[in-house]
Amino acid sequence: MIGKLSGEDRDRELADLPEWTVIAEPEGIRRRFVFADFNAAFGFMTRVALLAEQANHHPEWFNVYNRVDITLTTHDAGGLSRRDIDMAKAIDALLA
């Protein structure tokens, strides 16, 4: 079973993810991505979907036109876990 990160571990890991925000409900992290248009947003979502499937760790997300909001949490751990941090880093790498 994947464990929830302690507050200290969470803070240390999030220092490398400045665009992600801690949220309380569900306990996890969230980031908003804005693209030029719907095609760019949908292409990004497709790439994230492939990452998520490989990792067997699927985000909660919401899309309107050129905006994609992604929430990462590990329900089995009851909050933010190493899997969420790793997924956030992989998602960010898609934009590099």
KOLKOLPA-840280 format. One line per field, with one value per residue: x, y, z of N, C-alpha, C in turn; residue in three letters; residue number from 0. Coordinates in Angstrom, 1 decimal. Layout:
N
n_c1 = (X; ...)
n_c2 = (Y; ...)
n_c3 = (Z; ...)
ca_c1 = (X; ...)
ca_c2 = (Y; ...)
ca_c3 = (Z; ...)
c_c1 = (X; ...)
c_c2 = (Y; ...)
c_c3 = (Z; ...)
aa = (ALA; ...)
i = (NUM; ...)
END
This chain:
96
n_c1 = (0.8; 0.5; 1.9; 0.7; 2.2; 4.1; 3.8; 6.2; 7.7; 6.0; 6.1; 8.9; 9.0; 7.2; 8.5; 9.9; 8.0; 6.6; 4.4; 2.2; -0.5; -1.3; -4.2; -7.2; -9.5; -10.2; -7.6; -4.6; -2.9; -3.1; -3.2; -3.5; -3.6; -3.1; -3.8; -3.2; -5.4; -8.4; -7.5; -4.8; -5.0; -6.4; -4.7; -2.6; -4.0; -4.3; -1.6; -1.1; -3.0; -1.8; 0.5; -0.6; -1.9; 0.2; 1.5; -0.5; -2.0; -4.3; -5.4; -7.7; -9.6; -10.5; -11.8; -12.2; -12.5; -9.6; -8.4; -7.1; -7.6; -6.0; -6.1; -4.3; -4.3; -4.0; -6.2; -6.3; -4.3; -5.2; -4.7; -2.0; 0.6; 3.7; 3.3; 1.7; 3.4; 5.4; 3.8; 3.0; 5.5; 6.1; 4.0; 4.6; 7.0; 6.2; 5.7; 8.1)
n_c2 = (-1.2; 2.2; 5.0; 7.9; 11.1; 12.8; 16.0; 17.4; 16.0; 16.4; 19.2; 19.5; 18.0; 19.5; 21.8; 21.5; 21.7; 24.2; 25.3; 23.8; 23.5; 23.0; 21.3; 21.0; 19.4; 17.0; 15.9; 16.8; 17.8; 20.5; 21.8; 24.3; 24.4; 26.3; 26.7; 27.4; 26.8; 24.7; 22.3; 22.1; 21.9; 19.4; 17.7; 17.7; 16.6; 14.0; 13.1; 13.2; 11.3; 8.9; 8.7; 8.4; 6.0; 4.2; 4.5; 3.6; 5.3; 7.6; 10.9; 13.3; 15.4; 18.4; 20.0; 22.8; 24.3; 25.8; 25.3; 23.2; 21.6; 19.9; 17.5; 15.8; 13.0; 10.4; 8.1; 5.7; 6.1; 8.2; 10.8; 13.0; 11.3; 9.7; 8.8; 10.7; 12.9; 12.0; 11.7; 14.4; 15.6; 14.2; 15.1; 17.8; 17.6; 17.1; 19.6; 20.7)
n_c3 = (0.0; -0.7; 1.0; 2.7; 2.3; 4.8; 6.4; 6.4; 4.4; 2.2; 1.9; 1.2; -1.2; -2.8; -3.2; -5.5; -7.3; -8.1; -9.5; -8.7; -6.4; -3.0; -2.0; 0.0; -0.2; -2.5; -0.4; -1.7; -4.7; -7.0; -10.4; -12.8; -16.3; -19.2; -22.6; -26.1; -27.6; -28.0; -29.3; -28.6; -25.9; -25.7; -26.9; -25.0; -22.9; -23.9; -23.9; -21.2; -20.4; -21.5; -19.9; -17.4; -17.7; -18.1; -15.6; -14.0; -12.5; -12.1; -12.9; -11.5; -13.5; -15.3; -18.1; -20.1; -23.1; -23.7; -21.3; -18.8; -15.8; -13.3; -10.8; -8.4; -6.3; -3.9; -3.4; -2.0; -0.1; 1.4; 0.8; -0.3; -2.0; -2.8; -5.4; -6.5; -6.5; -8.3; -10.6; -11.0; -11.6; -14.0; -15.6; -15.7; -17.1; -19.7; -20.7; -21.0)
ca_c1 = (0.0; 1.2; 1.6; 0.5; 3.4; 4.1; 3.8; 7.6; 8.0; 5.2; 6.7; 10.1; 8.7; 6.5; 9.5; 10.3; 6.7; 6.1; 3.1; 1.2; -1.0; -1.9; -5.7; -7.7; -10.6; -9.6; -6.2; -3.7; -2.3; -3.8; -2.5; -4.2; -2.8; -3.8; -3.1; -3.6; -6.8; -8.9; -6.7; -3.6; -5.4; -6.8; -3.4; -1.9; -4.7; -4.0; -0.3; -1.2; -3.7; -0.9; 1.4; -1.4; -2.2; 1.5; 1.7; -1.7; -2.4; -5.1; -5.8; -9.0; -9.3; -11.6; -11.4; -13.1; -11.9; -8.2; -8.0; -7.1; -7.3; -5.6; -5.9; -3.6; -4.4; -4.0; -7.4; -5.9; -3.4; -6.0; -4.1; -0.9; 1.6; 4.8; 2.8; 1.2; 4.6; 6.0; 2.9; 3.1; 6.8; 6.0; 3.2; 5.4; 8.0; 5.5; 5.7; 9.5)
ca_c2 = (0.0; 3.5; 5.8; 9.4; 11.9; 13.6; 17.4; 17.8; 15.4; 17.1; 20.5; 19.3; 17.6; 20.5; 22.9; 21.3; 21.8; 25.5; 25.6; 23.0; 24.1; 22.1; 21.5; 20.2; 18.4; 16.0; 16.2; 16.5; 19.0; 20.9; 22.8; 24.8; 24.6; 27.1; 26.5; 28.4; 26.5; 23.4; 21.2; 22.0; 21.3; 18.0; 17.0; 17.6; 15.6; 12.7; 12.7; 12.9; 10.0; 7.8; 8.7; 7.9; 4.6; 3.5; 4.5; 3.1; 6.4; 8.4; 12.2; 13.9; 16.6; 19.1; 20.7; 23.8; 24.9; 25.8; 25.1; 21.9; 21.6; 18.5; 17.2; 14.5; 12.5; 8.9; 7.8; 4.6; 6.6; 9.2; 12.1; 13.1; 10.3; 9.7; 8.6; 12.0; 13.8; 11.5; 12.0; 15.8; 15.8; 13.6; 16.0; 19.0; 17.3; 17.2; 21.0; 21.2)
ca_c3 = (0.0; -0.8; 2.2; 2.5; 2.7; 6.0; 6.1; 6.0; 3.1; 1.2; 1.7; 0.5; -2.6; -3.5; -3.5; -6.9; -8.1; -7.7; -10.1; -8.1; -5.2; -2.1; -1.7; 1.2; -0.5; -1.7; 0.0; -2.8; -5.3; -8.3; -11.2; -14.0; -17.5; -20.2; -23.9; -27.1; -28.1; -27.6; -29.8; -27.8; -24.5; -25.8; -27.2; -23.7; -22.1; -24.4; -23.5; -19.8; -20.3; -21.7; -18.7; -16.3; -17.9; -17.8; -14.1; -13.3; -11.5; -13.0; -12.3; -11.7; -14.3; -15.9; -19.3; -20.8; -24.2; -23.7; -20.0; -18.2; -14.4; -12.9; -9.4; -8.1; -4.9; -3.8; -2.5; -1.1; 1.0; 2.1; 0.5; -1.2; -1.9; -3.8; -6.7; -7.0; -6.8; -9.5; -11.7; -11.3; -12.3; -15.3; -16.4; -16.0; -18.1; -21.0; -21.2; -21.0)
c_c1 = (0.9; 0.8; 1.5; 1.8; 3.1; 4.1; 5.2; 8.0; 7.3; 5.8; 8.0; 9.9; 8.1; 7.4; 10.0; 9.1; 6.0; 4.7; 1.9; 0.8; -1.6; -3.4; -6.1; -8.7; -10.6; -8.2; -5.3; -3.1; -3.1; -3.0; -3.5; -3.3; -3.7; -3.0; -3.7; -5.0; -7.2; -8.0; -5.4; -3.9; -5.7; -5.6; -2.7; -2.6; -4.4; -2.6; -0.3; -1.9; -2.7; 0.1; 0.6; -1.7; -0.9; 1.8; 0.6; -2.1; -3.0; -5.6; -7.3; -8.7; -10.6; -11.1; -12.5; -12.2; -10.3; -7.6; -8.1; -6.7; -7.1; -5.4; -5.3; -3.8; -4.4; -5.1; -7.0; -5.0; -4.1; -5.4; -2.9; 0.2; 2.7; 4.3; 2.3; 2.3; 5.2; 5.1; 3.0; 4.4; 6.7; 5.1; 3.9; 6.4; 7.5; 5.6; 7.1; 10.0)
c_c2 = (1.3; 4.4; 7.3; 10.1; 12.7; 15.1; 17.9; 17.2; 16.1; 18.4; 20.4; 18.9; 18.7; 21.7; 22.8; 21.4; 23.1; 25.9; 24.8; 23.6; 23.0; 22.4; 20.6; 19.1; 18.2; 16.4; 15.8; 17.8; 19.2; 21.9; 23.1; 25.0; 25.3; 27.0; 27.4; 28.1; 25.1; 22.2; 21.0; 21.4; 19.8; 17.2; 16.7; 16.6; 14.2; 12.2; 12.4; 11.5; 8.8; 7.6; 8.0; 6.4; 3.7; 3.4; 3.9; 4.0; 7.5; 9.7; 12.4; 15.2; 17.1; 20.0; 21.6; 24.5; 24.8; 25.6; 23.7; 22.0; 20.2; 18.5; 15.9; 14.2; 11.0; 8.5; 6.7; 5.0; 7.7; 10.6; 12.0; 12.0; 10.5; 9.5; 9.9; 12.9; 13.3; 11.8; 13.5; 16.2; 15.3; 14.5; 17.2; 18.8; 17.3; 18.6; 21.5; 21.3)
c_c3 = (0.0; 0.4; 1.8; 3.0; 3.9; 5.5; 5.7; 4.7; 2.0; 0.9; 0.9; -0.9; -3.4; -3.8; -4.9; -7.8; -7.8; -8.3; -9.5; -6.7; -4.3; -1.9; -0.6; 0.8; -2.0; -1.4; -1.1; -3.4; -6.6; -9.0; -12.4; -15.2; -18.5; -21.5; -24.9; -27.6; -27.6; -28.1; -29.0; -26.4; -24.6; -26.1; -25.9; -22.9; -22.6; -23.9; -22.0; -19.6; -20.5; -20.5; -17.6; -16.5; -17.6; -16.3; -13.3; -12.2; -12.2; -12.3; -12.4; -12.5; -14.9; -17.0; -19.8; -21.8; -24.1; -22.3; -19.5; -16.7; -14.0; -11.4; -9.2; -6.6; -5.0; -2.8; -1.5; 0.1; 1.8; 1.9; -0.4; -1.0; -2.9; -5.2; -7.3; -7.4; -8.1; -10.7; -12.1; -12.0; -13.8; -16.2; -16.7; -17.1; -19.5; -21.6; -21.4; -22.5)
aa = (MET; ILE; GLY; LYS; LEU; SER; GLY; GLU; ASP; ARG; ASP; ARG; GLU; LEU; ALA; ASP; LEU; PRO; GLU; TRP; THR; VAL; ILE; ALA; GLU; PRO; GLU; GLY; ILE; ARG; ARG; ARG; PHE; VAL; PHE; ALA; ASP; PHE; ASN; ALA; ALA; PHE; GLY; PHE; MET; THR; ARG; VAL; ALA; LEU; LEU; ALA; GLU; GLN; ALA; ASN; HIS; HIS; PRO; GLU; TRP; PHE; ASN; VAL; TYR; ASN; ARG; VAL; ASP; ILE; THR; LEU; THR; THR; HIS; ASP; ALA; GLY; GLY; LEU; SER; ARG; ARG; ASP; ILE; ASP; MET; ALA; LYS; ALA; ILE; ASP; ALA; LEU; LEU; ALA)
i = (0; 1; 2; 3; 4; 5; 6; 7; 8; 9; 10; 11; 12; 13; 14; 15; 16; 17; 18; 19; 20; 21; 22; 23; 24; 25; 26; 27; 28; 29; 30; 31; 32; 33; 34; 35; 36; 37; 38; 39; 40; 41; 42; 43; 44; 45; 46; 47; 48; 49; 50; 51; 52; 53; 54; 55; 56; 57; 58; 59; 60; 61; 62; 63; 64; 65; 66; 67; 68; 69; 70; 71; 72; 73; 74; 75; 76; 77; 78; 79; 80; 81; 82; 83; 84; 85; 86; 87; 88; 89; 90; 91; 92; 93; 94; 95)
END
